[in-house]
Amino acid sequence: MNAANLLARRYALALQELAAEQGKLEVVFAELQELQRLVAQSPALYAALRNPHIPAQKRGDALQKAFADRFCDLTLHFLQLLVRKRRTAYLDQIISAYREYADAAEGIISAQVRTAAPLSAEETEKLRLQLSKLAGKQVRMELSIDPVVIGGVAARMGGILVDGSVAGNLSRLQDALMKNNVRSQE
């Protein structure tokens, strides 16, 4: 793990612990996601947050004015801290690490799910319930479409890969055939 990632994780853990104490895990995450979305839409906002030529106090005041009616005090104070400590460059990493810590605190595991075609809401919920049963925890799914899957579903939860895809089945079949072919030639 590199130094920037360690730094981001340290800030994320501190924020997660405070949010958990105040019962605001989801509120803070939603606000961080909103900020992330706004920064992605406005490169000028991101540049202003990081601009060392603008005094930290002015950047903090601008954050307060822009988000006082949209973000809770905890999120605002945290963002002002990032500005003062010149850590706004790590915002995406902090948000990602925060999500991991908040999920762990709530007993939720994240699953990256790949399918060849979009799933209906009913199929998505059914899959989430199956993965939850398998993991023994609530599952938060991140769905993506991947034509390489061909059909079926491939899901990664932590270090576990659940591969029910056609591509995975074909690969396992090929491996089995290769092993049998090697054995028969001996």
C-alpha positions as CSV (number, residue, x, y, z in Angstrom):
1,M,0.0,0.0,0.0
2,N,1.5,3.3,-1.0
3,A,1.9,6.4,1.3
4,A,-1.0,8.3,-0.4
5,N,-3.4,5.3,0.1
6,L,-2.3,5.0,3.8
7,L,-2.9,8.7,4.3
8,A,-6.4,8.5,2.7
9,R,-7.3,5.5,4.8
10,R,-6.2,7.3,8.0
11,Y,-8.5,10.2,7.2
12,A,-11.3,8.0,6.1
13,L,-11.1,5.9,9.3
14,A,-11.2,9.0,11.5
15,L,-14.2,10.3,9.7
16,Q,-16.0,7.0,9.8
17,E,-15.4,6.7,13.6
18,L,-16.9,10.2,14.2
19,A,-19.8,9.5,11.8
20,A,-20.5,6.2,13.6
21,E,-20.5,8.0,17.0
22,Q,-23.0,10.5,15.7
23,G,-25.1,8.0,13.8
24,K,-24.4,9.6,10.5
25,L,-22.5,7.0,8.5
26,E,-24.9,7.1,5.5
27,V,-25.5,10.8,5.7
28,V,-21.8,11.6,5.5
29,F,-21.3,9.1,2.7
30,A,-24.1,10.6,0.7
31,E,-22.7,14.1,1.2
32,L,-19.2,12.9,0.2
33,Q,-20.6,11.3,-3.0
34,E,-22.5,14.5,-3.8
35,L,-19.2,16.5,-3.4
36,Q,-17.4,13.9,-5.6
37,R,-20.1,14.3,-8.3
38,L,-19.9,18.1,-8.2
39,V,-16.1,18.0,-8.4
40,A,-16.3,15.6,-11.4
41,Q,-18.7,18.0,-13.1
42,S,-16.8,21.1,-12.4
43,P,-13.0,20.9,-12.8
44,A,-12.9,24.6,-11.8
45,L,-14.3,23.6,-8.3
46,Y,-11.7,20.9,-7.9
47,A,-8.9,23.3,-9.0
48,A,-10.2,26.0,-6.5
49,L,-10.2,23.5,-3.7
50,R,-6.6,22.5,-4.4
51,N,-5.2,25.9,-5.4
52,P,-2.4,26.8,-2.9
53,H,-2.4,30.4,-4.0
54,I,-5.9,30.8,-2.5
55,P,-5.4,30.9,1.3
56,A,-6.9,27.9,3.1
57,Q,-9.1,30.1,5.2
58,K,-10.8,31.5,2.0
59,R,-11.2,28.0,0.5
60,G,-12.7,26.8,3.8
61,D,-15.0,29.8,4.0
62,A,-16.1,29.2,0.4
63,L,-16.9,25.6,1.3
64,Q,-19.0,26.7,4.2
65,K,-21.0,29.2,2.1
66,A,-21.5,26.7,-0.7
67,F,-22.5,23.7,1.3
68,A,-23.8,24.9,4.7
69,D,-27.4,24.2,3.7
70,R,-26.6,20.9,2.0
71,F,-24.0,19.2,4.3
72,C,-24.0,18.3,8.0
73,D,-21.5,20.0,10.3
74,L,-19.3,16.9,10.4
75,T,-18.9,16.7,6.7
76,L,-18.2,20.5,6.4
77,H,-15.6,20.4,9.2
78,F,-14.0,17.4,7.6
79,L,-13.7,19.1,4.3
80,Q,-12.3,22.2,5.9
81,L,-9.7,20.1,7.6
82,L,-8.8,18.6,4.2
83,V,-8.4,22.1,2.8
84,R,-6.2,23.3,5.7
85,K,-4.0,20.2,5.6
86,R,-3.8,20.3,1.8
87,R,-5.3,16.8,1.5
88,T,-8.0,17.6,-1.1
89,A,-6.0,15.7,-3.8
90,Y,-6.9,12.5,-1.9
91,L,-10.6,13.1,-1.8
92,D,-11.5,10.2,-4.1
93,Q,-9.3,7.7,-2.2
94,I,-10.7,9.0,1.1
95,I,-14.3,8.5,-0.1
96,S,-13.6,5.0,-1.3
97,A,-11.9,4.0,2.0
98,Y,-14.7,5.6,4.0
99,R,-17.2,3.4,2.2
100,E,-15.2,0.3,3.1
101,Y,-15.0,1.3,6.8
102,A,-18.6,2.3,7.0
103,D,-19.8,-0.9,5.4
104,A,-17.6,-3.0,7.7
105,A,-19.0,-1.1,10.7
106,E,-22.6,-1.9,9.5
107,G,-21.8,-5.6,8.6
108,I,-22.1,-4.9,4.8
109,I,-19.8,-6.5,2.2
110,S,-19.3,-5.0,-1.2
111,A,-19.7,-7.2,-4.3
112,Q,-18.5,-6.3,-7.8
113,V,-20.9,-8.0,-10.1
114,R,-20.3,-8.5,-13.8
115,T,-23.1,-9.6,-16.2
116,A,-23.3,-9.7,-20.0
117,A,-26.6,-7.8,-20.1
118,P,-28.4,-5.5,-17.7
119,L,-30.4,-7.1,-14.9
120,S,-34.0,-6.2,-14.1
121,A,-34.7,-4.8,-10.6
122,E,-36.2,-8.2,-9.7
123,E,-33.2,-10.1,-10.9
124,T,-30.8,-7.7,-9.1
125,E,-32.6,-8.1,-5.8
126,K,-32.7,-11.9,-6.2
127,L,-29.0,-12.0,-6.9
128,R,-28.3,-9.6,-3.9
129,L,-30.2,-11.9,-1.6
130,Q,-28.4,-15.0,-2.9
131,L,-25.0,-13.3,-2.4
132,S,-26.0,-12.1,1.1
133,K,-27.0,-15.7,2.0
134,L,-23.6,-17.0,0.7
135,A,-21.6,-14.3,2.5
136,G,-23.6,-14.3,5.7
137,K,-23.8,-10.5,5.5
138,Q,-25.7,-7.8,3.7
139,V,-24.3,-7.2,0.3
140,R,-24.0,-3.9,-1.6
141,M,-23.6,-4.7,-5.3
142,E,-21.7,-2.7,-7.8
143,L,-23.1,-3.8,-11.2
144,S,-21.2,-3.6,-14.4
145,I,-21.9,-4.9,-17.9
146,D,-19.1,-7.0,-19.4
147,P,-19.6,-8.7,-22.7
148,V,-16.7,-11.1,-22.0
149,V,-18.9,-12.8,-19.4
150,I,-21.0,-14.0,-22.4
151,G,-23.9,-15.0,-20.1
152,G,-24.6,-15.6,-16.4
153,V,-23.0,-13.7,-13.5
154,A,-19.5,-13.3,-12.0
155,A,-19.3,-11.7,-8.6
156,R,-16.3,-10.8,-6.4
157,M,-16.8,-10.3,-2.7
158,G,-13.6,-9.5,-0.8
159,G,-11.3,-12.3,-1.8
160,I,-14.1,-14.7,-3.0
161,L,-15.0,-15.1,-6.7
162,V,-18.4,-16.6,-7.4
163,D,-18.3,-17.3,-11.1
164,G,-21.5,-18.6,-12.7
165,S,-20.7,-17.0,-16.1
166,V,-20.7,-18.8,-19.4
167,A,-17.1,-17.7,-19.9
168,G,-16.1,-19.1,-16.5
169,N,-17.8,-22.4,-17.2
170,L,-16.1,-22.7,-20.6
171,S,-12.8,-21.9,-19.0
172,R,-13.3,-24.6,-16.4
173,L,-14.4,-27.1,-19.1
174,Q,-11.3,-26.3,-21.1
175,D,-9.1,-26.9,-18.0
176,A,-10.8,-30.2,-17.3
177,L,-10.4,-31.3,-20.9
178,M,-6.7,-30.3,-20.9
179,K,-6.1,-32.3,-17.7
180,N,-7.8,-35.4,-19.1
181,N,-5.9,-35.1,-22.4
182,V,-2.6,-34.9,-20.5
183,R,-3.5,-37.9,-18.4
184,S,-4.5,-40.0,-21.4
185,Q,-1.2,-39.2,-23.2
186,E,0.8,-40.5,-20.2
